[in-house]
Amino acid sequence: MSTESRVFPYLQAVQKNCCNHRTRLARALLNTRVRRTPFSRETTMGFAARRSRSSNAGPGDPLLNRYLKRMGEIPLLSREDEIEVARRVSEAGPDCELAKIALITANLRLVVSIAKQYSYRGLPLSDLIQEGNLGLMKAVEKFDYTRGFKFSTYASWWIRQSIVRAIESQIRTIRIPIYKLEVVNRVHYTQKALFQELGREPSLAEVAERLELDPVKLEALMRLTREPMSLDAPVSDDSDSTVGDFIDDPDAGGPDTDLDVASLRDEIEQALASLTPREEKVVRMRYGIGEPTQYSLEEIGSRFNLTRERIRQIELKALRKLRTTRRCQSLEAFVG
């Protein structure tokens, strides 16, 4: 049987499935109908993925399970059939759209296989499959069968790129270039492999050696990929407390600090009590003790109708008195 005779019935079957409004081939996951229109953005959106109520679907979701079941019923293309279908796509003939749909549906398993590798990265499996389907359709548009590559090999790159970009744009607060995110994925896979080999968590240096990467650059990259945590994030679903409630304020003093401040204030007041009223007032104004601000010698002099030099002499005399008092030794304990 010729390739032509094998492929044509396959395309007819695809056409029948596309026209049958009861088919659940792709609609179970995508919640949309396959359209018999030019393979444009409308077709892309029709196949792949508009966010819907099933966007939070997980492995136990009935819609996703039905999609996976129907997907398993789709026959695969042989190498010869794949080339023939790809040729019809490139020729843009009357059955070009059916050929594109055939190439897509025959490789839906590939999308699921790759999407599962990115599970638990923050997006549900159904969303990953949707994004992967978008990449698959890009691959169909750009595939050149004359270069001798298998379509699955070529499409894998587009599928991965679409999935990774979706994770990057929808999950991460800080955007990281795609090529760096791919390195992070390789690091995670290597960590798992080394854990199986060593029976313990591998060090970053061991991972870097296995991947032939610079340990310093790898450490910097891993720090970059850490997700920031909001201080307003709740600690748990059943608690009103937030993360910020459990983080110490470096500017806020604890009970010991408050006690030290109170003791220091008391020692200063008792030391100033040993001065004359004018000396005490000059020192308080000069250093802002009990005053709204610190005053200059000129400002204090205008208050007392004295010269700047005279105020300086009063200040020095008061400080000498304070140094000779027993309170001075107590104050030294606070400064160190």
HELIX and SHEET records of a PDB file:
HELIX    1   1 THR A    3  CYS A   19  1                                  17    
HELIX    2   2 ARG A   27  LEU A   30  1                                   4    
HELIX    3   3 ARG A   41  PHE A   47  1                                   7    
HELIX    4   4 ARG A   53  ASN A   56  5                                   4    
HELIX    5   5 PRO A   62  GLY A   72  1                                  11    
HELIX    6   6 ARG A   79  GLU A   91  1                                  13    
HELIX    7   7 CYS A   96  THR A  105  1                                  10    
HELIX    8   8 LEU A  108  LYS A  116  1                                   9    
HELIX    9   9 LEU A  125  LYS A  142  1                                  18    
HELIX   10  10 TYR A  145  ARG A  147  5                                   3    
HELIX   11  11 PHE A  151  ILE A  171  1                                  21    
HELIX   12  12 ILE A  178  LEU A  198  1                                  21    
HELIX   13  13 LEU A  204  LEU A  211  1                                   8    
HELIX   14  14 PRO A  215  LEU A  224  1                                  10    
HELIX   15  15 VAL A  243  PHE A  246  5                                   4    
HELIX   16  16 PRO A  255  LEU A  272  1                                  18    
HELIX   17  17 PRO A  277  TYR A  287  1                                  11    
HELIX   18  18 LEU A  297  PHE A  304  1                                   8    
HELIX   19  19 ARG A  308  THR A  324  1                                  17    
HELIX   20  20 ARG A  327  VAL A  335  1                                   9    
END                                                                             
